[in-house]
């Protein structure tokens, strides 16, 4: 099953979600290749090979400097057809979703999205996708090749299982219509610390904090732990915290080693975004809060009293 994994890059590094998908592909088979598309991406090839790619195709060209999907579709379509890949995998992101959709249309190929697992069964690839609010998991397949799959963010953790890959440079030839869109400005959100997708520790706040100003409690604990701050949909909808930090069905899926939920009731929509966390700690004054049903440690109490004390304790243990 010749498989190509699109490895997205951001600020000079491969995106964690892409490397996780690459590692999963390497677990399923031996004929695994990756592709890097951008400007100045060639130095990333060795790192990509270490995560399971036997071959790394590199399209390093100034025409791919802007994160626009259509030029990347041009390069990918030619690569898939010339090399005979029958499977193309993407880690979910805004850019990757656009590329996957465009490539599916270009190649008249089937695209399954929001997958949380892949397996080989009797020589055929089977995808698994949550349905009905993530209460059930549906098995999905493809009726033709190439098969395209978009994997939910945070599903697979990167693992180094490869060695030095074969480097194959790819010519960049774009269709006329693919050069019509030009990026005139790219905004960068100012933030401190790791993103919620990459953080090993996440401290999340919900409506139980009472008001937006009380997110300083969550921020203080996250800083003490060297982690990131997350929020629920209700908090984001209320304008208390930015959408980029939203965890849940309509936000991001995360899988940190430690997830601390502060004042979060634990609705199913939030659960699906963080249930893959290593250890879940919940702080809530309601002893019947649904989040306690799937927490490893439940703390019944007022977050306004407990979180500051916990922050002080962490700072004292760390000597800061």
N, C-alpha and C positions, 0 to 999 in steps of 0.2 A: 504494500500500500504506500506508494511514493507520496510523502506528505510534505507540504510547505507551510511553515509557520511565519506569519508576518510579525516581526519584532519592531514595535514602535519605540522611538527614542524621545527623550525629553531632557533638555538642558544637558546634553552630552552624556546621558546614561540610558541604557535600555530600560524600558518601563517594566516594573516588577510583574505586572499581570501577564505581559507577553512572555517573560521568561518562565513563569509558572506553566503556561500553556505549552511552551516548548518542552519542558521537563515531562509533562504528561504524555506528549506525543512520543518522546523518546522511550517512555515506559511501554508504549503500545507496539512499537516496531523499530526496525533498524534503519530504514531508508528515510531518514529525517533531514530536511534541509530548512534553513531559515533565510529570510530576506530582510535586508536593511535598506530603507529608502529615505534619502535625505541629502543634506549637504554637510560634509565633515563627519560622516558616520563610519568610515573605514576603520578607525581605531577601536571600534566596539566589537569587531569581528571575533577576536580571541575570547572575549567574555561570553559572547553568544555561543561559541563552540563549546565552552566549558559547561554549558547548560544543556548539552545533548545534541547539537546540530553537527552532523557529519560534514555538511557543506553549508557555507554561508555565501549567499548571493548578495552582492553589494552594488547598488545603484547610487553612486555618490556624485551628485551634480547640483549646480546652483539652481537649476530649474526646479529642484525638489526642496529648496530651502524653506519655503512657506508650507505650513501644515494644511495643504489643500488636497482633497481626495482625488479629484479627477486625474491629475498627472500620475498619481500613484496607481490608479486603476489601469492606465495605459501600460505602465511598466509591468505590473503584475499579470495582466492578461496575456501579454506576449511571452512572459516567463513561464506561465502555467502551460500554455500551448506548446512552446518549444521544448520544454523539459518533460512533458507528459505527466505532470502531477495530477493525481486523481482526488486529492484531499487538500484543502487549504483551511488553516485554522487561524483565528484571530482572538486576541484577548480584548474584551469589550472596553471601548472608550468612545467618545464622541467621534473622533477621527476614524477609528477602526470600523465603527458601525457604518459610516458613510462609504468607506472604501469597500467593505464587504457587500453592501447593497449595490454599489455601482459595478463591482466585479460580477456579481450574480446576474445582473441585467446584461452585461457585455458578453458573458459566456453562456447565457441562457442556462444557468446552473441553479441548483436548489440550495437555499440557504436556511439552515436552522439556527435560531438565535436563543440567547438567554439560557444556554446549556450549563449544567452544573456537574456533568460527568460525561466521560466517553469510555466505551469499551468495545473490544472486538468479540463478536459472537458468531461462530461458524464462518469466520473469515469476513464478516460484514461489520461495518462500523455502526454502532448504536449510540445515540445521544440520549441524555436524560434532561428533561426540562420540567421545572416546577409549574404546577397549574393550580387554579382555584385558591389563590392567596397562599401558595406554597404549602397547601395542606396535602397535596398528592404530587407524585412525580410521574410524568408521562414519558414513555420511551418513544423516540422519534428516529426516523431513518431517511434515506435518500433513494430516489428511484432512478437517478442517472448520475453520471460523473461529468465534471468534477463536483465533489461534495464540498460545500462551504459551511463552516460552523463558527459562530460567535459565542465565546465562552464568557459567562457572567464574571464580572470583576471580583477579584478576591477568592475565586474558587480554588485555584491551585497555587501552592507555595513553590517558589523556585528552588531547585536543587541542582548542585553541580555534579554531573555524572559523565561528562565528556572530556575531550582533550582538544588538541589543536585541530581546527577544522580545515578543510580545503576551501580556499578563497576563490570565488568566481566573480569577476567583475562584469557588470551588465551595462550595455549601452542604453542610454536614455533617448528614446525617440517619442515625441509627444504628438498626439493628434491636434489639428488646428483648433478644434473646439475646446480642447483641454487647457488652452492658454488664454481663454477669454476672461476667466475670473482672476483677479489680482488682489492679493491681500494688501490693504493700504495701512493697516495698523493692527498690532497684536497686543492686547492688554495682559499684564501679568499681575495676578493677585499678590499683594504683599502679605506675607505670612511668616511666622516664626515656628521653628521646630518641624518635625516630620509631618507629612500629609497623613490623613486617616487611612489611606490605602497601604502605606508603607510602615506605619507605626507598630511597634511591638506592644505598646500600651495605649489604650484609649480610655479617656474619661468622658462620658456622655451625660448631657443634661436634658431633662424633660420639663414639662409644665409644673412639676412639683417644686421647681426652684422659685416659683412665684412671680418673678419679673426678670426682665432682661439683665438688669444690673447685677443680679445674683449669679450670673454666669462667671463672675470673677472668682467664685468659690471653686467652680469646675476648672477654670484656667489655672488657678493656683496649685491645685492637686496635680493636674497634668504636667505643669512645669516641674514640680518637685519629683515626679516620677520619670521625667524625660519623655513624656508621651504627647499625644495629640488630643484635641478637643473635638467632640462630635455632638450632634443634636438630633432630636426627633423631628418628625414632620410637623407636628403641632407647634413646636417652638419656631421652626423656620417659617411656617405660614403666619405666625404671629409677628414676624419681623424681629425676633429676638437674636437670631444668629443666621449667618449666611448659608445659602443652599449648598455650597461646596462641602459643608460639614454634615449634611443630612445622611443618616443611616436608615435603611429600610427598603421596602419594596419599591418606592418611588425615588429613592436616593441611591446610596452606594452600599455595596456588600463588603464587609470587612472581616478579617480573621486574625486579630492580634493575639498575642499570648495572654494578655490580660485586658478584660473589658469591665470597666466600673460604671454602672448605670446609676445616676443620681436623680431621684425624683421622676423615674420613668415607670409608667404603669405596666408596660410590656405587651402592648397590642400585637396581634399577629403580623401586622405590616412592619413593625419595628423588628420583631423577632427574626424574620427571614433575612434581615440584613446583617445580623451579628451572631447568629446561632453557631457559626463555625469558629467562634473564639475559643482559645485554649481554656481559660478560666474566666467565669462570669461572676462578678460580685455586684449585688443589687442593694441599694440603700433606699428604703421607702417607708414612710410612716404607716402605710396601709398593710397590715399583715396578710391581707387577702389579695394583694396585687398579683396579677397574672405572671409578672416577670419572675416571681419567686419559684414558679413551677419549673423553670429551666435554668435557674441560677445554681452555681456551685456553692456560693456563700450568700446567705440572706441576712441583711442587717435591718431590723425593724426599728426605725427611729427617724428623727427630723434631720434632713440633709443639712439644714442651716447650722445645726449643732455638731453633727458627726463629721462632715467634710473638713471644716477648719481644724478639728482635732486630729483627723487623719493626716492632713497636710503637715501640721506641726510635727507629728510623729515621724513621718517620712523624712522631713528635713533634719530632724534630730539624729535619726539613724544614719543619714548620709553626711552628717557633720557640717551642714550648711546653715 
